[in-house]
Amino acid sequence: MDFEALKQAGAGRSAPEAVAALYREAYARYGVSALWSRRARTEPTITMALVVADALRREGDLAARRFAARIEEACRAAVAAAE
């Protein structure tokens, strides 16, 4: 499943705790440097987490890109588990 299809599959689905924890950690680590134009949500969806991963890839450094891969992997697992 490509990234856009994954975002659509995760639309409206609450992020499981593993994904939500990575989402919160992304804001804690990279909020100022890579996520400055976005606001963290208290109840993220899988799609929101994927949007953050995409922003980390575009705006972040190498460590942020690696972290984005972790978020995407967790989102893929969450979507697969829900199907």
N, C-alpha and C positions, 0 to 999 in steps of 0.2 A: 504494500500500500504506500503510495507516495505521500508526501508531506501534506498537500492540500486535501487529499482524501482522508488522511488521518485527522486533520482539523475538523472536517465535516462530521466524521464519525464521533468525535468527542464533543460536538456542539450540544449544549444543554445538559451534559452529564457532569454531575459533581465530581471533582477530582478526588480519588481515594486519598487516604492520609499520606501514603508514600509520595504521591505526586504533589499534594498540597505542601508537604514539608519541603520538598525541593523548590517549589515555587516561592515559599517564604524565605528559604535560604538564598535564593537568587537575588531577591530584593535586599537582603541583609548584606550580601557580599558585593553586588554590582549595581545597586540602586542608583547611586550617584553617578557612576561612570558610564553605564550602559542602558539603564532603565529610567533615566531622569525624566523622560517625557510620558511615562506611564505611571498609573497609580495602582498600588497593590490592592487587591480585593480580599476581603476576609473569607469568602467562600468561593475559591476559584473553580472554574470548570476545567476539563481536560483541554479544551480549546484555548483558554486563557493561558494555561501553562505552556502550550505550544507556541503561542504568540510571544511569550517571554523568551522561550528558547530561540526563536527566530531573531528576536532583537539582540540577544546575547551573541549570536553568530555574526550579525552585521555590525554591531557597535562595540563589542567587547574584545578583549585581548585573547591570547591563546588559551589561558586558563578558563576564561568565560566560555569559549567555544567548546572546550571539553565538558564543562558543566552543562552546556546546552545539550550535548549528546546524552548525558545522563537523564535529563528531563525528558527528552524525546523517547528514550528507551523505556522509561517508566510509563509514559503515556501510551506507547505501543502495547505494553503489557496490560495496562488497564483496559484499553479498548478490546484487546483480544480476550481478556477474561470476561468482559461483559457480553460478548457475542456468543 
